[in-house]
């Protein structure tokens, strides 16, 4: 049995989230949440929320044992970018892309 949770349009660049996601992929939920709690990255807090949401979704299913769940898959895709401009010298402007992420977490029983 599997449980999923998705967070969309999160205002953080996907490579920053993927770096943290790589560290917790394949671990048990308890280990993953403990590891995320010790990480200084901003994306660790966001991933912790998504994993807790997936655990809550698993708790609603009648056949899933929440204590034996592990992180089977984490997918971090790029969402739409917010386009902004910064003033530069001699009346010019430079584009700034503020990237967003779509995060999907799949938990499975061991």
NORRA-V877617 format. One line per field, one symbol per residue. ss: DSSP state (H for helix, E for strand, C for the rest). psi: psi as a letter, one per 30 degrees, with the letter a starting at -180 (. if undefined). burial: 1 if it has 24 or more other ideal C-beta (glycine too) atoms within 12 Angstrom, else 0. A space follows every 10 residues. Layout:
ss: ???
psi: ???
burial: ???
This chain:
ss: CEEEEEEEEE CCCHHHHHHH HHHHCCCEHH HHHHHHHHCC CHHHHHHHHH HHHHHHHHHH CCCCCHHHEE EEEEEEEECC CEEEEEECHH HCEEEEEECC EEEEEEEEEC
psi: klklkkklhk ikkeeeeeee eeffkfllee eeeeeeffkf kefeeeeeee eeeeeeeeff kfgkjefgkl jekkkjlkak kkklkkkalh glkkkkjjll kkkkkkklk.
burial: 0011111001 0111011101 1001101110 0110110010 1011011101 1111100100 0001010011 1101110010 0000000000 0000000011 1111111100
